[in-house]
């Protein structure tokens, strides 16, 4: 009986140690899940900023080309001589306002 009592205590100690090790492994896995979520969040924020920047760049490019076309047409229709019409420096590019829009 005494041997079996010691054996039961030894098994309980072993189970307790295994349980602590399992809890530690589970805690590590949960921390890794949290880290993955945070990394994913940062990656999504960066991707959203990149998409926003691309939209602003395309908007600025379209507005700049449209303003350039209008000014070029004004130069062509002004009735000036052909040498003045072929000058390439008739227009300055629009300022790129990527953060806020002035009204």
C-alpha positions in Angstrom: 0.0 0.0 0.0 2.8 2.4 0.8 4.5 1.8 -2.5 1.3 2.4 -4.3 0.8 5.7 -2.4 4.3 6.9 -3.3 3.7 5.8 -6.9 0.4 7.8 -7.0 2.2 10.9 -5.6 4.9 10.5 -8.2 2.4 10.2 -11.0 0.5 13.3 -9.6 3.8 15.3 -9.6 4.6 14.2 -13.1 1.0 15.1 -14.2 1.4 18.5 -12.5 4.7 19.1 -14.2 3.2 18.1 -17.6 0.2 20.3 -17.0 2.5 23.3 -16.2 4.5 22.6 -19.4 1.3 22.4 -21.4 0.0 25.7 -20.0 3.3 27.3 -20.8 3.1 26.0 -24.4 -0.4 27.2 -24.7 0.6 30.7 -23.4 3.4 30.8 -26.0 1.0 29.9 -28.8 -1.5 32.5 -27.6 1.2 35.2 -27.5 2.2 34.2 -31.1 -1.4 34.6 -32.2 -1.5 38.0 -30.7 1.8 39.0 -32.4 0.5 37.7 -35.8 -2.7 39.8 -35.4 -0.7 43.0 -34.6 1.7 42.4 -37.5 -1.3 41.8 -39.8 -2.9 45.1 -38.6 0.3 47.1 -39.2 0.6 45.5 -42.7 -3.0 46.4 -43.5 -2.5 50.0 -42.3 0.5 50.3 -44.6 -1.4 48.8 -47.6 -4.3 51.2 -47.0 -1.9 54.2 -47.0 -0.3 52.9 -50.2 -3.7 52.6 -51.9 -4.6 56.1 -50.7 -1.3 57.5 -52.1 -1.9 55.8 -55.4 -5.3 57.3 -55.7 -3.9 60.8 -54.9 -1.2 60.3 -57.5 -3.6 59.2 -60.2 -5.9 62.1 -59.3 -3.1 64.6 -59.5 -1.8 63.2 -62.8 -5.2 63.5 -64.4 -5.8 67.0 -63.2 -2.3 68.1 -64.3 -2.7 66.6 -67.8 -6.2 68.2 -68.2 -4.8 71.6 -67.1 -1.9 71.2 -69.5 -4.2 70.3 -72.4 -6.4 73.4 -71.7 -3.4 75.7 -71.6 -1.9 74.2 -74.7 -5.2 74.7 -76.5 -5.3 78.3 -75.4 -1.8 78.8 -76.8 -2.8 77.2 -80.1 -6.0 79.3 -80.4 -4.4 82.6 -79.4 -3.5 83.4 -83.0 0.2 83.7 -82.3 2.9 82.7 -84.8 3.9 79.1 -85.1 7.2 79.5 -83.3 5.4 80.6 -80.1 3.0 77.8 -80.5 5.6 75.0 -80.4 7.3 76.3 -77.2 7.2 73.5 -74.6 7.4 75.7 -71.6 3.9 77.2 -71.8 2.8 75.4 -68.6 4.0 74.7 -65.1 2.9 71.5 -63.4 0.2 71.6 -60.7 1.2 71.4 -57.1 0.6 68.0 -55.7 -1.6 68.3 -52.6 -1.5 64.8 -51.2 -2.5 65.5 -47.6 -5.5 67.9 -47.8 -7.4 69.7 -50.5 -7.6 73.4 -50.5 -10.9 74.8 -51.6 
